[in-house]
């Protein structure tokens, strides 16, 4: 299933983003109110400006899954910023898991 449609013209919000993207962004927005509402707002802004078609699938899902940090990374660095943020997110997750394992006594250093 594609996350973007190729049409640049038209006024519907699903012309540039698929229904799946809007549903995921809305779900994130509702689950993480009030800051999470920036995610569907960001997509709305990009769709009304007509610049959503320039975003890759990686950038779209970075914004959905990483929220305000994803918006900042995509706006400042584009695809490269999204990749860097995912690298940082994986690194933090691994360090968190190792730290929790150490604190719980599963791992000794």
C-alpha positions as YAML, in Angstrom:
chain: A
units: angstrom
residues:
- id: 1
  name: UNK
  ca: [0.00, 0.00, 0.00]
- id: 2
  name: UNK
  ca: [1.49, 3.33, -1.01]
- id: 3
  name: UNK
  ca: [1.65, 6.09, 1.55]
- id: 4
  name: UNK
  ca: [1.52, 8.88, -0.98]
- id: 5
  name: UNK
  ca: [-0.48, 9.57, -4.07]
- id: 6
  name: UNK
  ca: [1.15, 11.08, -7.13]
- id: 7
  name: UNK
  ca: [-1.39, 13.84, -7.66]
- id: 8
  name: UNK
  ca: [-0.28, 17.39, -6.97]
- id: 9
  name: UNK
  ca: [-3.52, 19.10, -7.96]
- id: 10
  name: UNK
  ca: [-6.87, 18.94, -6.24]
- id: 11
  name: UNK
  ca: [-8.14, 20.12, -2.92]
- id: 12
  name: UNK
  ca: [-8.72, 16.87, -1.04]
- id: 13
  name: UNK
  ca: [-6.37, 16.07, 1.82]
- id: 14
  name: UNK
  ca: [-5.93, 12.52, 0.52]
- id: 15
  name: UNK
  ca: [-4.52, 13.78, -2.78]
- id: 16
  name: UNK
  ca: [-1.03, 13.94, -1.31]
- id: 17
  name: UNK
  ca: [-1.25, 11.59, 1.69]
- id: 18
  name: UNK
  ca: [-3.09, 8.29, 1.81]
- id: 19
  name: UNK
  ca: [-5.95, 7.55, 4.16]
- id: 20
  name: UNK
  ca: [-3.63, 5.28, 6.17]
- id: 21
  name: UNK
  ca: [-1.30, 8.21, 6.87]
- id: 22
  name: UNK
  ca: [-4.19, 10.40, 8.03]
- id: 23
  name: UNK
  ca: [-5.58, 7.64, 10.27]
- id: 24
  name: UNK
  ca: [-2.19, 6.94, 11.84]
- id: 25
  name: UNK
  ca: [-1.49, 10.65, 12.37]
- id: 26
  name: UNK
  ca: [-4.92, 11.15, 13.94]
- id: 27
  name: UNK
  ca: [-4.45, 8.17, 16.24]
- id: 28
  name: UNK
  ca: [-1.06, 9.49, 17.38]
- id: 29
  name: UNK
  ca: [-2.59, 12.93, 17.86]
- id: 30
  name: UNK
  ca: [-5.40, 11.60, 20.02]
- id: 31
  name: UNK
  ca: [-3.20, 9.32, 22.09]
- id: 32
  name: UNK
  ca: [-0.64, 12.01, 22.88]
- id: 33
  name: UNK
  ca: [-2.78, 15.12, 23.34]
- id: 34
  name: UNK
  ca: [-1.84, 18.05, 23.33]
- id: 35
  name: UNK
  ca: [1.64, 17.78, 21.76]
- id: 36
  name: UNK
  ca: [0.60, 14.90, 19.50]
- id: 37
  name: UNK
  ca: [-1.89, 17.12, 17.73]
- id: 38
  name: UNK
  ca: [1.08, 18.73, 15.98]
- id: 39
  name: UNK
  ca: [1.46, 15.60, 13.83]
- id: 40
  name: UNK
  ca: [-1.86, 15.81, 11.94]
- id: 41
  name: UNK
  ca: [-1.46, 19.60, 11.92]
- id: 42
  name: UNK
  ca: [1.93, 19.21, 10.26]
- id: 43
  name: UNK
  ca: [0.50, 16.93, 7.59]
- id: 44
  name: UNK
  ca: [-2.40, 19.32, 7.03]
- id: 45
  name: UNK
  ca: [0.03, 22.21, 6.57]
- id: 46
  name: UNK
  ca: [2.17, 20.23, 4.10]
- id: 47
  name: UNK
  ca: [-0.92, 19.07, 2.15]
- id: 48
  name: UNK
  ca: [-2.41, 22.57, 1.86]
- id: 49
  name: UNK
  ca: [0.95, 24.03, 0.78]
- id: 50
  name: UNK
  ca: [1.30, 21.34, -1.88]
- id: 51
  name: UNK
  ca: [4.74, 20.30, -0.60]
- id: 52
  name: UNK
  ca: [3.69, 16.90, 0.75]
- id: 53
  name: UNK
  ca: [4.48, 15.22, -2.56]
- id: 54
  name: UNK
  ca: [8.19, 15.92, -1.96]
- id: 55
  name: UNK
  ca: [8.29, 13.78, 1.20]
- id: 56
  name: UNK
  ca: [9.48, 10.19, 1.14]
- id: 57
  name: UNK
  ca: [7.80, 7.35, 2.99]
- id: 58
  name: UNK
  ca: [10.63, 7.35, 5.55]
- id: 59
  name: UNK
  ca: [10.03, 11.02, 6.31]
- id: 60
  name: UNK
  ca: [6.28, 10.51, 6.66]
- id: 61
  name: UNK
  ca: [6.58, 7.61, 9.10]
- id: 62
  name: UNK
  ca: [9.35, 9.35, 11.03]
- id: 63
  name: UNK
  ca: [6.95, 12.21, 11.70]
- id: 64
  name: UNK
  ca: [4.12, 9.85, 12.66]
- id: 65
  name: UNK
  ca: [6.12, 7.60, 14.97]
- id: 66
  name: UNK
  ca: [8.57, 10.08, 16.50]
- id: 67
  name: UNK
  ca: [6.26, 13.09, 16.79]
- id: 68
  name: UNK
  ca: [7.74, 16.53, 17.43]
- id: 69
  name: UNK
  ca: [11.28, 15.18, 17.14]
- id: 70
  name: UNK
  ca: [10.37, 13.66, 13.77]
- id: 71
  name: UNK
  ca: [8.92, 16.95, 12.54]
- id: 72
  name: UNK
  ca: [12.09, 18.79, 13.56]
- id: 73
  name: UNK
  ca: [14.38, 16.20, 11.97]
- id: 74
  name: UNK
  ca: [12.45, 16.11, 8.69]
- id: 75
  name: UNK
  ca: [12.16, 19.87, 8.41]
- id: 76
  name: UNK
  ca: [15.81, 20.50, 9.24]
- id: 77
  name: UNK
  ca: [17.46, 17.55, 7.51]
- id: 78
  name: UNK
  ca: [14.96, 15.92, 5.18]
- id: 79
  name: UNK
  ca: [15.66, 12.24, 4.51]
- id: 80
  name: UNK
  ca: [19.11, 12.44, 6.10]
- id: 81
  name: UNK
  ca: [17.63, 14.00, 9.25]
- id: 82
  name: UNK
  ca: [15.05, 11.21, 9.41]
- id: 83
  name: UNK
  ca: [17.79, 8.57, 9.15]
- id: 84
  name: UNK
  ca: [19.85, 10.27, 11.86]
- id: 85
  name: UNK
  ca: [16.85, 10.47, 14.17]
- id: 86
  name: UNK
  ca: [16.06, 6.78, 13.68]
- id: 87
  name: UNK
  ca: [19.70, 5.97, 14.46]
- id: 88
  name: UNK
  ca: [19.49, 8.03, 17.65]
- id: 89
  name: UNK
  ca: [16.17, 6.39, 18.59]
- id: 90
  name: UNK
  ca: [17.63, 2.90, 18.15]
- id: 91
  name: UNK
  ca: [20.73, 3.85, 20.15]
- id: 92
  name: UNK
  ca: [18.65, 5.26, 23.01]
- id: 93
  name: UNK
  ca: [16.43, 2.16, 22.98]
- id: 94
  name: UNK
  ca: [19.41, -0.20, 23.15]
- id: 95
  name: UNK
  ca: [21.02, 1.81, 25.95]
- id: 96
  name: UNK
  ca: [17.72, 1.86, 27.83]
- id: 97
  name: UNK
  ca: [17.34, -1.91, 27.53]
- id: 98
  name: UNK
  ca: [20.93, -2.47, 28.69]
- id: 99
  name: UNK
  ca: [20.42, -0.05, 31.59]
- id: 100
  name: UNK
  ca: [17.21, -1.74, 32.68]
- id: 101
  name: UNK
  ca: [18.84, -5.18, 32.42]
- id: 102
  name: UNK
  ca: [21.73, -3.93, 34.58]
- id: 103
  name: UNK
  ca: [19.44, -2.40, 37.17]
- id: 104
  name: UNK
  ca: [17.29, -5.51, 37.40]
- id: 105
  name: UNK
  ca: [20.33, -7.77, 37.88]
- id: 106
  name: UNK
  ca: [20.19, -9.67, 34.60]
- id: 107
  name: UNK
  ca: [23.50, -8.22, 33.49]
- id: 108
  name: UNK
  ca: [26.57, -7.45, 35.55]
- id: 109
  name: UNK
  ca: [29.39, -5.33, 34.30]
...
